[in-house]
Amino acid sequence: MADQNTLSRRGLFMKMGILFNGLVATALTVPIVGFLLSSITRGRANAYLSWVPLGPINDFPEGETRLATFRNPYGTPTDGKTVDTACWVRRVEGEQFQVFAINCAHLGCPVRWFPQSGLFMCPCHGGAYYRDGSRASGPPERGLFEYPYKVQDGMVTIQAGELPTPGSPTASLFGNKAPCGARNELVSIESKLSASSETNALLRKTKTWA
């Protein structure tokens, strides 16, 4: 009768296999969990409200609109150049700026600035915007999105933690969002149609009395 305390060859290999599989599972789990928790473990909880530099104020001459890039505040070292985001910076005068998101308000294509005509043009569907970002023509129902900015220590910085959405003309972080321009136009059209209907009804009554 074999000693029950003696480990058989099959049992030894089974235990070694279980141990090896556990090590492999741990090696795969650690980086996955680290990736999922990276936004917390890397101390980027306040990146949402951080101010991102665009460059010295002298890089943007008065009366001109120039392309600038900034690092997305949610970027990680492994993201490389993919976190570099473009925007259009218009210096009106002094320290008065407008910083536009490069994305068209229609479907998000990158718009280009044409100083000869003083227009931003979208190459995808023909959307056009004036130099101040307001809508000129084409499919977009509103103007370009704007980032909040400030000038501090000679540097132009923006608050780029929130992506612009169609509900707001600016990338506001505090919920003070103005209604979409398309909504205002729709309300205006509805008011005109209502007034027109009332006028037609009054004319019909007048003809009936006559």
C-alpha positions, 0 to 999 in steps of 0.5 A, a space after each residue: 500500500 502506497 504512502 498517502 502522504 507521498 505526492 504523485 507525479 501527476 499531482 505534482 504537475 497539476 499543482 505546478 500548472 495551477 501555480 503557473 496559471 495563477 501567475 499568468 492571470 496576475 500578470 495580465 490583471 495588474 496592467 488592466 486594473 492599473 489602466 482602468 484606475 489610471 485617472 485616479 492613481 496618476 492624480 489627474 482628478 483636477 485636470 478637468 478644471 486645469 488651465 492649459 497654456 497655448 503660448 506667450 501673448 506675443 505669439 498672437 499679433 493683434 487683429 490676426 487669427 493663428 493656429 495653436 496646439 495644446 496638450 489634452 489635460 487627460 493625456 497619459 505618457 503613453 498617448 504620445 502625439 495623439 493628445 495634441 489638440 489644435 485650436 484657432 486663436 483670434 486676438 481682437 486687441 490687447 488681452 481680448 481673445 477668442 479661442 475657437 475649437 477647431 471642430 465644425 459645429 456640424 459634424 466635427 470636421 476641422 475648419 480652416 481659416 482663410 484670412 483673405 476672405 475673413 472666414 473659417 471654412 469646413 472642407 467636409 460640407 461647406 460650412 462657413 463662419 465669420 472671423 468672430 466664430 458666428 455662423 455665416 452659411 452652410 449646414 451648421 446651425 450655430 457658430 464655432 465653439 469657444 474655450 474659456 481663456 485668460 491671460 496670466 503672466 504673459 501666457 494665453 491659457 484655456 480651460 480645455 477639460 470639457 469637450 464642446 457640445 451642441 448645447 452651448 456656444 462655449 465650453 463652459 465648465 460651470 453649467 452657464 450654458 446659453 441655448 443653441 442658436 438653432 433653438 432660438 431660430 426655431 422659436 423665432 420661426 414658430 412665433 412668426 408662423 403663429 402670428 401669420 396664422 392669427 392674421 389669416 384668421 382675422 382676414 377671413 373673419 373680415 371678409 365674412 362680415 363684409 
